[in-house]
């Protein structure tokens, strides 16, 4: 999995590409933790280019959310493909995360 | 008539994408929608990940065998390893765990341990057998050649 970083209006947008599974789940957790240590606590995870996610990948999102929530930050999800969205719904995680159609809308939601 | 293919990988998490991609493509032979094919891939990935994590403790010196069997109305996938068998009681507990979670507080949401519950939710039948040092998780999914998402006959 590739993680492309972009800073938009004091929000870190992490654009994920490929497969978020057991082999890549730690990469995401480490990336979020690295930013959190620099007090960068608000994230949008853009999953437009994620073709596959499994329970380990979902676990990495939950773990990252907990970490930044404890420090007063938040993680919002953007651009889920239909099949990936179906797994969020199957595991009920669509009720834990705020999910947006695109990264720009997710970034704007931090302004409110 | 049954059609079968056996896939074998070294027990390295990096190899799971190979199996997942192959299973998704194989599912295009049967009348499943893209979403259902994704879910079949997910179940196989969860089971293979369990073998690598729990049966082999992340040791990549072993092998995981995946048998993909197509009959006229059913897909059967066996995931077999020769590592430490899963604890049956724990497994049954995991199977029965609901995927519901308390959405009022992320701290109440488990980070992991959803794999078997996901498999049990998606598949029509799941069983686990450990005999003579070989552990096999068998998953079955029925499909109807005449209904929904058909991409062509199995024998076409």
Interface residues (C-beta under 8 A of the other chain):
Chain A: X19 X21 X22 X23 X52 X54 X55 X56 X58 X59 X60 X62 X63 X65 X66 X69 X82 X83 X86 X87 X90 X91 X92 X93 X95 X96
Chain B: X13 X14 X16 X17 X20 X34 X35 X38 X39 X41 X42 X45 X46 X49 X52 X53 X99 X100 X101 X103 X106 X107 X109 X110 X111 X112 X113 X114 X115 X118 X121 X122
